[in-house]
């Protein structure tokens, strides 16, 4: 493990909220993706098709696609878990249709699309959300997403891990 992973993963796995600041290439992405996968695999009861267990909020479509690509490399070996990418630029009805057909325990999202899902898709169930990752939180705020993030946080369960 990289130093950031060695410091972060044990805390995340012990139900702690974690804040990480490290340089590009330090392994931050795996420091939250590995625990997400592990925690969801260890659940006593599996999530229903319309339930979301983890959300990773990314500031841009490009970064969301990159993180989804890394995650999907893991999930190829784990048929019981899946992830879905929800970003602006994709057609909302198509994203919603795919979610309704296959579900997604893990959502990789941009802020605007997540707020759309939380306000317009009543079957996008985050009641059992266990983990919320605000990747590049400083960029999320610098890009003007503060109001959107506040609206999202009001709609998510208070009991969760936040990274």
TADADA-V940889 format. One record per helix or strand of 3 or more residues. SS is the DSSP state (a for helix, b for strand). FROM is the first residue (numbers start at 1). TO is the last residue. If there is no record, write none. Layout:
BEGIN
ss=SS from=FROM to=TO
ss=SS from=FROM to=TO
END
This chain:
BEGIN
ss=a from=3 to=13
ss=a from=28 to=42
ss=b from=54 to=58
ss=a from=61 to=75
ss=b from=83 to=86
ss=a from=92 to=102
ss=b from=106 to=110
ss=a from=111 to=120
ss=b from=131 to=134
ss=a from=137 to=142
ss=a from=146 to=155
END
